[in-house]
Amino acid sequence: MKFWVKLICFTISVLLVGDTFGLTRRYRLSLRDDPSSTITIGWDQNGGNSPTLYYGTIDYGQNWASYPTFQTEDRQVNSKGMDNRFVRLTGLTPNTIYYFVIKDTDGTSPRFWFKTTPMGNASPLSVIAGGDSRAYLDNGPRQNANKMVAKLRPDFVLFGGDYTWLGLNLEWSEWMDDWQMTTSPDGRMYPAVWERGNHESNSGTVYDLFDVPSADEYFTIPVGGNFLNIYTLNTEISITGNQSTWLEADLQANSDNYDWNIAQYHRSTRPHTTAKPNADIQYNSWAHLFHDYRVQLIVESDAHDVKTTWPVKPSMGPNSDDGFELDTLFGSVYIGEGCWGAPLRTNDWDRNWTRNSGSFNSFHWLKITKDTIEIRTVATDNVATVGSVTDLDRFTPPTGIDIWNPSNGSVVYITNQKYLGRPDISVTYPFHLQYFNQAQAVTGNC
């Protein structure tokens, strides 16, 4: 009798677990438009029927019926052995936490949450930028970088392509399973702006797996209204022609409307390893546009090393080196070059405008304010001993974090060219948090 009681209890527990979590998996968040009011939620539907996303600003856990709003899928596509479903949420409130679950006929997913970014430029953004996660035999470095995302809790990620080695279904399944490690223990997920790399040999892979806003896989994403504009370009199709024509037209029409314009694409224009050639077509098509239209930060991948540059402009003049020369006032900073777990290469091709270079598993951690961008390069191998930031203190480096500190310093600062004409004033009196019942004289330094 005891055996049958145990068997019945085991069967009931299995059924309850199945009913609890349903048949959804491999969750991911994508940006198609401004993350202050929109987000796209994707997953792999591994069985079950009629999946529906339930969400709201109050945490009801897995009690799907209590959430005030629901939405069915906007897109379904079978790709890389997965049944990919996407719900595109719009009309969200800026700077707000949203909780969600996905319910199908077999049960309900775990409860996750995300936070929309603020509208405007009053609050800084935390952004992680990196790429090249294609593991070969060892997924550990990729998993470490993913776990570091969960600890740094960014507003979003800029992911620079080369997700897998050969693009096989099994590789993509492993990649998606590893990406779940970017979710923090409290269920917070982080959206990404996804781009295509050279190991995404088939066009449309990024479009089908992440629902990016263009099947051509180049596009812009505004953030916070007119705070930031992100240009994501596709180095795996023709650089000249439609893509560069679109880029120039968009920059001409819109670059002055934003506090910041930044760009990301996969192949480095001037890689810092001799194992990779220069990308002269990119240089000829894009470098002058970036300089002319105030694109102050460019994020590159592909070379599997680490670099930061001084502000530079394209030039063939007497002070130039390999097509660029220093322009500390109006130049663009280039960073990269793809160390999210891919096999590392030697950084053996510095130029006179290279700030620093290296070779270690890492990504860049950006703090973007109205006036400045601060760039830190985070080594990811020691993630197990690193603490976590909090949502109330997102920019103080957590305990144990390994921030690269090369010869020219651990932080790259970019000053917003749009506001260079303003005076730089520091207040010396009153002191921080002093309170007065009547007006007081203010002293400071310019």
C-alpha positions in Angstrom: 0.0 0.0 0.0 2.8 2.4 0.9 4.4 1.9 -2.6 1.2 2.8 -4.4 0.7 5.8 -2.2 4.2 7.0 -3.1 3.7 6.3 -6.8 0.4 8.3 -6.8 2.0 11.2 -4.9 4.9 11.2 -7.4 2.6 11.2 -10.3 0.6 14.1 -8.9 3.7 16.1 -8.2 4.9 15.6 -11.8 1.6 16.7 -13.1 1.6 19.8 -10.8 5.1 20.8 -12.0 4.0 20.5 -15.6 1.0 22.5 -14.9 3.0 25.1 -13.1 5.6 25.9 -15.7 3.9 25.1 -19.0 5.9 24.4 -22.1 7.6 27.7 -22.8 11.3 28.2 -22.6 14.4 30.1 -23.9 13.0 33.5 -23.1 14.5 36.7 -24.6 13.8 40.4 -24.7 14.4 42.6 -27.8 14.2 46.2 -28.7 12.3 47.2 -31.8 11.6 50.8 -30.8 12.0 53.1 -27.8 12.4 51.1 -24.6 10.8 53.8 -22.6 7.4 52.7 -24.0 7.9 49.4 -26.0 9.5 46.0 -25.6 9.3 42.6 -27.4 9.1 39.4 -25.5 10.2 36.2 -27.3 10.3 32.5 -26.3 10.5 29.0 -27.7 7.1 27.3 -27.6 8.0 23.7 -26.8 4.5 22.3 -26.9 1.2 23.4 -25.6 -1.3 25.6 -27.4 -2.7 29.1 -27.3 0.1 30.9 -25.5 -0.9 34.3 -24.1 1.2 36.8 -22.3 -0.3 38.4 -19.1 1.3 41.5 -17.6 1.0 44.5 -15.4 2.7 46.8 -12.9 1.8 44.7 -9.8 3.5 41.4 -9.1 1.0 38.6 -8.9 3.6 35.9 -9.3 2.3 33.1 -11.5 -1.3 34.0 -10.9 -2.0 34.8 -14.5 -5.6 35.6 -14.0 -4.8 38.6 -11.7 -2.7 40.5 -14.3 -4.8 43.3 -15.8 -3.6 43.0 -19.4 -3.0 40.2 -21.8 -1.8 39.9 -25.4 -1.4 37.0 -27.8 1.6 36.6 -30.2 2.3 39.1 -32.9 4.7 36.8 -34.8 5.5 33.1 -35.0 8.4 31.7 -36.9 10.1 28.3 -36.9 13.9 28.8 -37.0 16.9 26.9 -35.8 14.8 24.0 -34.4 12.7 26.3 -32.2 9.1 27.5 -32.4 9.8 31.2 -31.8 6.9 33.4 -30.6 7.0 37.1 -30.1 4.7 39.6 -28.3 5.3 43.2 -29.1 4.2 45.4 -26.2 3.6 49.1 -26.9 2.1 52.1 -25.0 4.1 51.3 -21.9 4.7 53.8 -19.2 8.3 55.1 -19.0 10.5 54.2 -16.0 8.1 51.5 -14.8 8.4 47.9 -13.8 6.3 45.4 -15.6 5.7 41.8 -14.4 4.7 39.1 -16.8 3.9 35.4 -17.3 3.1 33.3 -20.4 0.3 30.9 -20.1 -0.5 28.1 -22.5 -2.7 25.0 -22.4 -0.1 23.2 -20.4 0.6 25.7 -17.7 2.2 29.0 -16.8 5.8 30.2 -17.2 7.9 31.5 -14.3 7.2 35.1 -13.4 9.6 37.6 -15.0 9.9 41.3 -15.0 11.5 44.2 -16.9 11.8 47.9 -16.5 11.2 50.5 -19.2 13.7 53.3 -19.5 13.0 56.9 -18.4 11.7 59.4 -21.0 14.2 62.2 -21.6 17.8 62.8 -20.5 17.4 63.5 -16.8 18.4 59.9 -15.7 21.6 58.1 -16.8 21.4 54.8 -18.7 23.4 51.7 -17.9 24.3 49.8 -21.0 26.4 46.7 -21.7 28.1 46.4 -25.1 29.9 43.4 -26.5 29.7 40.5 -28.9 31.2 37.3 -30.2 29.9 34.6 -27.9 30.5 31.6 -30.3 31.9 29.0 -28.0 34.2 26.2 -29.2 34.1 23.1 -27.0 33.8 25.3 -23.8 30.7 27.4 -23.1 32.2 28.6 -19.8 33.5 32.0 -20.9 30.2 32.8 -22.6 28.2 31.7 -19.5 30.4 33.9 -17.3 29.7 37.0 -19.4 26.0 36.2 -19.3 26.0 35.9 -15.5 27.8 39.2 -15.3 24.9 40.8 -17.1 22.6 39.5 -14.4 24.8 41.1 -11.8 25.2 44.5 -13.4 21.5 44.9 -14.2 21.7 47.2 -17.2 18.9 49.0 -18.9 19.8 47.1 -22.1 22.5 45.2 -24.0 24.1 46.0 -27.3 25.0 42.6 -28.7 27.5 42.6 -31.5 26.8 39.3 -33.4 28.6 35.9 -33.9 26.4 34.1 -31.5 27.4 30.5 -32.5 30.2 28.8 -34.5 28.3 27.1 -37.4 24.7 28.2 -36.8 23.6 24.6 -36.1 20.3 24.0 -34.4 22.0 22.4 -31.4 24.4 25.4 -31.1 21.5 27.8 -31.0 19.6 25.7 -28.5 22.7 25.8 -26.2 23.1 29.5 -26.8 19.5 30.3 -25.9 19.8 28.1 -22.8 23.0 29.9 -21.8 21.2 33.3 -22.4 18.8 32.5 -19.5 21.8 33.1 -17.2 21.4 36.8 -17.9 18.2 36.8 -15.9 18.7 38.0 -12.4 17.6 35.8 -9.4 14.6 38.1 -8.8 13.4 37.4 -12.3 14.5 40.6 -13.9 15.3 40.3 -17.7 17.3 42.7 -19.8 16.4 43.6 -23.4 19.0 43.7 -26.2 19.6 45.4 -29.5 20.7 42.4 -31.6 23.0 42.6 -34.6 24.2 40.2 -37.3 27.8 38.8 -37.4 29.7 36.9 -40.0 28.9 33.6 -38.3 25.2 34.2 -38.9 25.9 33.1 -42.5 22.2 33.0 -43.4 20.4 36.4 -43.7 17.3 36.5 -41.6 18.6 34.4 -38.7 18.8 37.4 -36.3 15.4 38.7 -37.6 13.8 35.3 -37.0 15.3 34.6 -33.6 15.1 38.1 -32.1 12.4 39.9 -34.1 14.6 42.9 -34.9 12.7 45.7 -36.6 14.1 45.1 -40.1 14.5 42.0 -42.2 17.5 43.6 -43.7 19.0 43.6 -40.1 20.0 47.3 -40.1 17.9 49.9 -38.3 17.8 52.6 -35.6 16.5 52.4 -32.1 15.7 55.7 -30.3 15.9 55.7 -26.5 14.2 58.1 -24.1 12.6 60.2 -26.9 15.4 62.4 -28.1 18.1 61.2 -25.6 19.9 58.6 -27.6 19.8 57.1 -31.1 21.4 53.7 -31.8 22.4 52.8 -35.4 22.7 49.1 -35.9 24.4 48.2 -39.2 24.9 45.0 -41.1 28.4 44.2 -42.2 27.3 41.0 -43.8 25.5 42.5 -46.8 26.5 45.2 -49.2 28.0 48.2 -47.4 27.6 50.5 -50.3 24.3 51.0 -52.0 21.0 50.9 -50.1 22.5 50.6 -46.6 24.9 53.5 -46.8 22.3 55.6 -48.6 19.9 55.0 -45.9 22.5 55.7 -43.2 23.5 59.0 -44.7 19.8 60.1 -45.2 18.9 59.2 -41.6 21.9 60.9 -40.1 21.2 64.0 -42.2 17.6 64.1 -41.1 17.9 63.1 -37.5 21.3 63.3 -35.9 20.8 66.8 -34.6 17.6 65.8 -32.9 19.4 63.6 -30.3 21.7 64.3 -27.5 23.8 61.2 -28.5 24.2 59.2 -31.7 26.1 55.9 -31.4 26.6 53.0 -33.8 27.2 49.3 -33.6 28.2 46.8 -36.2 30.1 43.5 -36.3 33.4 43.7 -38.3 36.0 46.1 -37.0 37.0 48.8 -39.5 40.5 48.8 -38.1 40.9 45.6 -36.1 43.6 45.5 -33.5 44.9 42.0 -34.4 46.8 41.2 -37.6 44.7 38.0 -37.8 41.9 40.2 -39.3 42.2 42.5 -42.3 41.1 46.2 -42.4 37.6 46.8 -43.7 38.3 49.5 -46.1 34.8 49.5 -47.7 33.3 50.3 -44.2 36.0 53.0 -43.8 35.2 54.6 -47.1 31.4 54.4 -46.6 30.8 55.1 -42.9 33.8 56.7 -41.1 33.3 60.2 -42.7 29.5 60.0 -42.0 30.1 59.2 -38.4 32.5 62.2 -38.0 30.3 64.6 -40.1 27.1 63.8 -38.3 28.3 63.6 -34.7 28.3 59.8 -34.0 30.6 60.0 -31.0 30.8 56.3 -30.1 31.1 53.3 -32.3 31.0 49.7 -30.9 32.7 47.0 -33.0 33.2 43.2 -32.6 34.7 40.3 -34.7 38.4 40.6 -33.9 38.3 38.9 -30.5 40.5 41.3 -28.7 39.9 44.5 -26.6 40.5 48.1 -27.7 39.6 51.6 -26.9 40.7 54.6 -29.0 41.2 58.2 -28.4 38.7 60.5 -30.3 39.6 60.3 -33.9 38.5 61.5 -37.3 39.1 59.9 -40.8 42.2 61.5 -42.3 45.0 60.8 -44.7 47.0 63.8 -43.5 50.6 63.9 -42.2 49.4 63.1 -38.6 47.2 60.2 -39.6 47.8 56.5 -39.0 46.0 53.9 -41.1 43.3 56.4 -42.1 42.6 58.2 -38.8 44.1 61.0 -36.7 43.4 62.4 -33.3 40.6 64.9 -33.0 40.1 65.4 -29.2 37.4 68.0 -29.7 35.1 66.5 -32.3 36.3 63.0 -32.9 34.6 59.6 -32.5 35.7 56.9 -30.0 35.8 53.3 -31.3 35.6 50.4 -28.8 35.4 46.6 -29.0 36.3 44.1 -30.4 34.3 41.0 -29.3 35.3 39.0 -26.3 32.0 37.5 -25.1 33.5 34.0 -24.9 34.8 33.5 -28.5 38.5 32.3 -28.9 40.8 35.2 -28.1 43.3 36.6 -30.5 46.5 38.6 -29.9 46.2 42.4 -29.9 49.2 43.1 -32.1 48.1 46.0 -34.3 47.9 49.2 -32.3 48.0 52.6 -34.1 49.1 56.0 -32.7 45.4 56.8 -31.9 44.9 53.6 -29.9 44.2 54.4 -26.3 44.8 50.9 -25.0 44.4 47.3 -26.2 44.3 43.8 -24.7 43.0 40.3 -25.0 40.7 38.8 -22.3 37.1 37.7 -21.9 35.2 40.9 -21.3 32.5 43.4 -22.4 32.1 47.2 -22.0 29.9 48.8 -19.4 28.6 52.2 -20.3 27.1 55.0 -18.2 25.3 57.4 -20.5 24.3 60.8 -19.2 23.2 64.0 -21.0 26.8 65.4 -20.8 29.1 62.4 -20.9 29.5 58.7 -21.6 31.7 56.7 -19.3 33.1 53.5 -20.6 34.6 50.7 -18.4 35.8 47.4 -19.7 34.7 44.5 -17.4 36.7 41.2 -17.3 34.2 38.4 -16.9 36.1 35.3 -15.9 35.8 36.0 -12.1 32.0 36.4 -12.1 31.5 33.9 -9.3 33.2 36.2 -6.8 31.5 39.4 -8.0 28.7 41.1 -6.1 25.6 42.6 -7.7 24.6 46.2 -8.1 21.2 47.3 -6.8 18.5 49.1 -8.7 18.9 52.0 -6.3 22.7 52.2 -6.9 23.3 50.9 -10.4 26.7 52.6 -11.1 28.9 51.9 -8.1 31.0 48.9 -9.2 30.0 45.9 -7.2 32.4 44.1 -4.9 35.0 41.9 -6.6 34.5 43.3 -10.1 37.5 43.3 -12.3 37.5 46.6 -14.3 40.4 46.8 -16.7 42.9 49.5 -15.6 45.4 49.9 -18.4 48.1 52.6 -18.8 45.6 55.3 -19.8 43.1 54.7 -17.0 40.1 52.5 -16.2 37.5 54.9 -17.5 37.1 56.4 -21.0 35.1 59.7 -20.9 33.3 61.1 -23.9 32.1 64.7 -23.7 28.9 65.5 -25.5 29.8 67.7 -28.5 26.4 69.2 -28.5 27.0 71.0 -25.2 30.7 71.9 -25.6 29.8 75.6 -25.6 28.4 75.6 -22.1 30.6 76.6 -19.1 31.8 73.9 -16.7 30.8 75.1 -13.3 31.4 73.4 -9.9 29.6 74.7 -6.8 31.8 75.1 -3.7 29.1 76.6 -1.5 26.5 75.6 -0.3 27.6 72.1 0.4 25.8 69.0 -0.7 22.4 68.6 1.1 22.7 71.8 3.0 19.3 73.4 3.7 18.5 77.1 4.3 15.3 79.0 5.2 16.2 81.9 3.1 18.3 82.8 0.0 22.1 82.4 0.2 24.9 83.5 -2.0 26.4 80.7 -4.1 30.1 80.4 -4.9 31.8 78.2 -7.4 34.5 77.6 -10.0 34.3 77.9 -13.8 
